[in-house]
Amino acid sequence: MIQRLRSSAGVEYAIIDPNGLPRYWATVWASFELVNAGEATLSKNLRDVESLYRHSESLSGIGSLDDVLADFDIERLCGVLESYFLALRNTPPITASTEARWQTALRFVFQTVQRLHRAAHDASRRESLRSRLTSLELLNAHLHVGRRRDEEQIRSLPAVVIAELYEVLDPECPRNPFKRYATHWRVYVMFMLLLHQGLRRGELLSFPTDVIKSGFDRVLGRERHWMTVQYNQYEEDDPRFSKPGIKTASSIRQIPVSSSMASLVHEYVVNHRGRPSHTYLMSSQKKTPLSTEAITKKFQEISDSLPRSLKKALTDSTGQDCVRAHDLRHTAAVLRLNQLLSIGVPMGDALQNLRRFFGWAPGSEMPLRYARASFEERLASVWNDAFDDRVEILRNLPVGSR
């Protein structure tokens, strides 16, 4: 069982066994390997590790996995992993999350025994442990529960779909799929921030209303705007059931914001957000912080409203028949990389720029996936032109008009 705890260091998670005691090696692992992970990532990893613990208990009783790890008993450890692997394979449906659960279990075991190996002071014992560690990796590292997803596939949205979303989600569009005018604005701002700033869903939902800052840049000779992707410093307790958060330490970053985007967010906050008691930027119709489930629901409604021809274009391009919030982040990454390369930025510098902008670790290979992705050139014109056109229309509207 995973418990969410509070301490002087902030919010922490721990796996508790049926006797009410912490799982020893899981606690050690989380303390060292997940120290920079956000709440959502930390809890997901611990849930996956807890699944391995429960399986081991079904075979040999409470505490058996911790004992096997402490003894560095490779034969028994391989037996537990093999049995767990088969259990996952024989529990349909096998999905990407099933494979992720298996890979997390492997990573937990490998990193724990590596730590034990490094802690061995006696040279002969260390060599013996190294040999057993190599055997463990050779026996298990190649195993996959199901077919691995094609890591080269980038779900950037096709140009015709982006163009349709710009149009139909405009608060003034008569084809807008949402009934309430306040919802028009909420969804539009959500869409624009996710697409143009390349945000993760949890990052957007963590923002306070004053997330966008501004100041005069003497070098540029003009006002500039930026946002800092981090936790909402004004709220101590998040009332939402699925608590959004910042994924890793690398995800905390400062990124530039266009003046058009700053104006759009300001218009939403002042005239369309309402006056809820919380400070989160994205607020629901009930004046509570917007939830991750609400975003998923809104994108499903958007997808349902797409014409059949665009659904086909979406399926042909991405293999899916709906638009998801994270697809906008994929699209933003492909577009930004193309923009950087089109103005002559070297590939290496462009990839580093992407790492900083999207909150990936300095050595992350994620940008390489986007470097290999292909997309329509017309998508770039939709990105560059449609946004400015739409914001200009909104600027000319009387405040509070429909």
C-alpha positions in Angstrom: 0.0 0.0 0.0 1.3 3.5 -0.9 0.8 6.2 1.7 1.1 9.9 1.0 3.0 11.5 3.9 3.9 15.0 5.0 7.2 15.9 6.6 9.4 18.9 7.0 10.8 18.1 3.6 7.4 18.3 1.9 5.2 15.6 0.5 6.6 12.1 0.4 5.4 8.7 -0.5 6.2 5.3 1.0 5.2 1.7 0.3 3.8 0.1 3.4 3.6 -3.7 3.8 0.6 -5.5 5.4 2.2 -5.2 8.8 2.3 -1.4 8.5 6.1 -1.3 8.0 7.9 0.5 5.1 9.3 -1.7 2.3 13.0 -1.3 3.0 14.7 -1.4 -0.4 11.8 0.4 -2.1 12.3 3.3 0.4 16.1 3.3 -0.2 15.6 3.2 -4.0 13.1 6.1 -4.0 15.4 8.2 -1.7 18.3 7.9 -4.2 16.8 7.2 -7.6 13.6 9.2 -7.5 14.8 12.2 -5.4 14.1 14.7 -8.3 10.9 13.1 -9.5 7.6 15.0 -9.3 4.7 13.6 -7.2 2.9 11.9 -10.1 6.1 10.2 -11.4 7.1 9.2 -7.9 3.8 7.7 -7.0 3.5 5.9 -10.4 7.0 4.3 -10.0 6.2 3.2 -6.4 2.9 1.7 -7.5 4.7 -0.4 -10.1 7.3 -1.5 -7.5 4.5 -2.4 -5.1 3.1 -4.7 -7.7 6.4 -6.6 -7.7 6.4 -6.8 -3.9 2.9 -8.2 -3.8 3.8 -10.8 -6.4 6.8 -11.9 -4.4 4.6 -12.1 -1.2 2.2 -14.4 -3.0 5.1 -16.8 -3.6 7.2 -16.6 -0.4 5.4 -14.3 2.2 5.7 -10.8 3.5 9.2 -9.3 3.4 10.5 -12.0 1.0 11.6 -9.6 -1.7 13.6 -7.4 0.7 15.3 -10.5 2.1 16.2 -11.8 -1.4 17.7 -8.4 -2.3 19.6 -8.1 0.9 21.1 -11.6 0.4 22.0 -10.8 -3.2 20.5 -14.2 -4.0 20.5 -14.0 -7.8 19.0 -17.4 -8.3 15.9 -16.6 -6.2 15.8 -13.1 -7.5 15.7 -14.4 -11.1 12.9 -16.8 -10.1 10.8 -13.9 -8.7 11.4 -11.8 -11.8 10.6 -14.7 -14.2 7.4 -15.5 -12.3 6.4 -11.9 -12.3 7.1 -11.6 -16.0 4.9 -14.6 -16.8 2.1 -13.2 -14.5 2.1 -9.9 -16.4 2.1 -11.8 -19.8 -0.8 -13.9 -18.7 -3.0 -11.0 -17.4 -4.8 -9.4 -20.3 -5.1 -6.8 -21.7 -1.4 -6.3 -22.3 -0.9 -2.6 -22.8 1.9 0.0 -22.8 1.4 0.4 -19.1 2.0 -3.3 -18.5 5.4 -3.0 -20.2 6.1 0.1 -18.2 5.3 -1.7 -15.0 7.7 -4.5 -16.0 10.5 -2.1 -16.9 10.1 -0.2 -13.6 10.4 -3.5 -11.7 13.6 -4.3 -13.6 15.0 -0.9 -13.0 14.3 -1.1 -9.3 15.9 -4.5 -9.0 19.0 -3.6 -11.1 19.6 -0.3 -9.4 19.2 -1.8 -5.9 21.7 -4.6 -6.6 24.1 -2.2 -8.2 24.0 -0.1 -5.0 24.7 -3.2 -3.0 27.6 -4.1 -5.3 29.1 -0.6 -4.9 28.8 -0.8 -1.1 30.8 -4.0 -0.9 34.2 -3.2 0.6 35.9 -6.6 0.1 37.4 -6.9 -3.4 36.7 -10.6 -3.8 33.1 -10.1 -2.7 32.7 -7.2 -5.0 33.9 -9.2 -7.9 31.5 -12.1 -7.0 28.6 -9.6 -6.8 29.6 -8.0 -10.1 29.5 -11.4 -11.8 26.1 -12.2 -10.3 24.8 -8.7 -11.3 25.9 -9.4 -14.9 24.1 -12.7 -14.9 20.9 -11.0 -13.6 21.0 -8.4 -16.3 21.7 -10.9 -19.1 18.8 -13.1 -18.0 16.2 -10.3 -17.7 17.1 -7.1 -19.5 16.1 -8.4 -22.9 12.6 -9.4 -21.8 9.5 -7.4 -22.8 6.0 -8.1 -21.8 4.5 -7.1 -25.1 5.5 -5.6 -28.3 7.2 -2.4 -27.6 5.7 0.8 -29.0 7.5 2.3 -32.0 9.7 4.9 -30.3 10.2 6.7 -33.6 6.5 7.5 -34.0 5.8 11.1 -33.0 2.1 12.0 -32.6 2.3 15.5 -34.1 -1.1 16.5 -35.3 -1.6 17.0 -39.1 -1.9 20.6 -40.4 -5.6 20.3 -41.3 -6.4 19.3 -37.7 -4.4 22.1 -36.2 -6.2 24.6 -38.6 -9.6 23.2 -37.6 -8.8 23.5 -33.8 -7.6 27.1 -34.2 -10.9 27.9 -35.9 -13.5 25.9 -34.0 -12.0 26.6 -30.5 -12.0 30.4 -31.1 -14.4 31.8 -28.4 -16.3 33.6 -31.1 -16.7 30.7 -33.5 -20.4 29.6 -33.9 -19.2 26.0 -34.4 -17.5 25.9 -31.0 -18.5 22.6 -29.4 -19.1 24.0 -25.9 -22.2 25.8 -24.8 -21.0 28.2 -22.1 -19.0 31.3 -23.2 -16.8 31.0 -20.2 -16.0 27.4 -21.3 -15.1 28.7 -24.7 -12.4 30.9 -23.1 -11.2 28.2 -20.7 -10.7 25.6 -23.4 -9.2 28.1 -25.9 -6.5 29.3 -23.4 -5.8 25.7 -22.4 -5.4 24.7 -26.0 -3.1 27.7 -26.8 -0.9 27.2 -23.8 -0.5 23.5 -24.4 0.3 24.0 -28.1 2.4 27.2 -28.1 4.3 26.6 -24.8 4.7 22.9 -25.3 3.4 22.2 -21.7 2.6 19.0 -20.0 -0.9 18.8 -18.7 0.3 18.7 -15.0 2.4 21.8 -15.6 -0.5 23.8 -16.9 -2.7 22.8 -14.0 0.0 23.8 -11.5 0.2 27.4 -12.7 -1.0 30.4 -10.6 -2.9 33.2 -12.2 0.2 35.4 -12.3 2.4 32.8 -14.0 3.3 35.2 -16.9 5.8 37.9 -15.8 7.1 40.8 -17.8 9.9 43.3 -17.8 11.8 45.7 -20.0 14.7 44.1 -21.9 17.4 46.7 -22.5 19.2 44.5 -25.0 16.1 44.0 -27.1 14.8 47.5 -26.3 11.3 46.3 -25.6 9.0 44.6 -23.1 9.4 40.8 -22.9 7.3 38.2 -21.2 8.1 34.8 -19.7 6.7 32.1 -17.5 8.3 29.9 -14.9 7.2 26.3 -14.9 7.0 25.3 -11.3 4.6 24.5 -8.5 2.0 27.1 -7.4 3.8 28.8 -4.5 0.5 30.3 -3.2 -1.3 27.0 -2.4 -0.3 24.6 0.4 -3.0 21.9 -0.2 -4.3 20.8 -3.6 -7.9 19.6 -3.2 -7.9 17.6 -6.5 -8.0 13.8 -6.3 -5.4 13.3 -9.1 -2.9 15.9 -8.1 -1.0 17.4 -11.1 2.6 18.3 -10.7 6.0 18.9 -12.2 7.5 15.7 -13.6 11.3 16.1 -12.7 13.8 18.7 -11.5 14.6 19.4 -15.2 11.0 20.3 -15.8 11.3 23.4 -13.6 12.3 26.0 -16.1 11.7 29.5 -17.4 10.4 29.9 -21.0 9.6 32.9 -23.2 6.0 34.0 -23.9 4.9 36.1 -26.8 3.1 39.3 -26.2 0.1 37.9 -28.0 0.0 34.9 -25.6 0.4 37.2 -22.6 -2.5 39.4 -23.8 -4.6 36.3 -24.3 -4.0 34.9 -20.8 -4.6 38.4 -19.3 -7.9 38.7 -21.0 -9.0 35.3 -19.7 -7.9 36.0 -16.1 -9.5 39.5 -15.9 -12.8 38.9 -17.8 -13.5 35.1 -18.2 -12.0 33.1 -15.3 -14.4 34.3 -12.7 -13.5 34.9 -9.1 -12.8 31.6 -7.4 -11.2 31.3 -4.0 -8.1 29.5 -5.3 -5.1 30.9 -7.2 -4.8 28.3 -9.9 -4.9 29.7 -13.4 -7.2 27.0 -14.8 -10.5 27.0 -13.0 -13.6 24.9 -13.5 -17.2 25.9 -14.0 -17.7 25.0 -10.3 -14.9 27.5 -9.3 -12.6 24.7 -8.3 -9.1 24.0 -9.7 -9.4 22.3 -13.1 -8.6 18.6 -12.9 -6.7 16.3 -15.2 -9.9 14.3 -15.8 -11.6 17.5 -16.9 -8.9 18.2 -19.5 -9.2 14.6 -20.8 -13.0 15.0 -21.1 -12.7 18.3 -22.9 -10.4 16.9 -25.5 -12.7 13.9 -26.0 -15.6 16.4 -26.7 -13.3 18.3 -29.1 -12.4 15.1 -30.9 -16.1 14.0 -31.1 -16.9 17.3 -32.8 -14.3 16.9 -35.6 -15.7 16.3 -39.1 -15.3 12.7 -40.3 -12.7 13.7 -42.9 -10.5 15.2 -40.2 -10.9 12.2 -38.0 -9.6 10.1 -41.0 -6.7 12.5 -41.5 -5.9 12.1 -37.8 -6.1 8.3 -37.9 -3.9 8.2 -41.0 -1.3 10.5 -39.5 -1.2 9.4 -35.9 -3.0 6.0 -35.7 -5.6 7.4 -33.3 -9.0 8.9 -33.8 -8.9 11.5 -31.1 -6.8 14.5 -30.0 -5.1 14.2 -26.6 -3.6 17.0 -24.6 -0.1 15.5 -24.9 -0.4 15.5 -28.7 -0.1 19.3 -28.6 3.2 19.0 -26.8 4.5 16.6 -29.5 3.3 19.0 -32.2 5.0 21.9 -30.5 8.3 20.1 -30.3 8.3 19.2 -34.0 7.3 22.8 -34.9 9.9 24.5 -32.7 12.6 22.2 -34.0 11.6 23.0 -37.6 11.6 26.7 -36.8 15.1 26.6 -35.3 16.5 24.7 -38.2 14.8 26.9 -40.8 16.7 30.0 -39.4 20.0 28.2 -39.5 20.5 27.1 -36.0 22.8 24.0 -36.0 21.2 20.7 -35.1 23.1 20.3 -31.9 22.2 23.7 -30.6 18.6 23.2 -31.7 18.3 20.0 -29.7 19.8 21.7 -26.6 17.3 24.5 -27.1 14.5 22.0 -27.2 15.8 20.3 -24.0 15.6 23.6 -22.1 12.3 24.7 -23.5 10.4 21.5 -22.9 12.0 20.5 -19.6 14.0 17.5 -20.6 17.3 16.5 -18.9 20.5 17.8 -20.5 21.3 14.3 -21.8 17.8 13.3 -22.8 17.4 11.6 -26.1 13.8 12.8 -26.5 14.8 15.7 -28.9 16.4 13.1 -31.2 13.0 11.5 -31.8 11.7 14.8 -33.0 14.8 15.4 -35.2 13.9 12.2 -37.0 10.2 13.0 -37.3 8.8 14.3 -40.6 5.8 16.7 -40.9 4.0 18.8 -43.5 5.7 22.2 -44.3 2.2 23.8 -44.3 2.0 23.1 -40.6 4.6 25.7 -40.0 2.5 28.3 -41.7 -0.5 27.4 -39.6 1.7 27.8 -36.5 3.2 31.2 -37.6 0.2 32.9 -39.2 -3.0 31.5 -37.7 -2.0 32.3 -34.1 -1.3 36.0 -34.7 -4.4 36.3 -36.8 -6.7 34.9 -34.2 -5.2 36.9 -31.3 -5.6 40.0 -33.4 -9.3 39.3 -33.9 -9.7 38.8 -30.1 -7.9 42.0 -29.3 -10.4 43.9 -31.4 -13.4 42.5 -29.5 -15.1 44.7 -26.9 -14.3 43.5 -23.4 -16.9 40.9 -22.3 -18.6 40.8 -25.8 -19.8 37.6 -27.3 
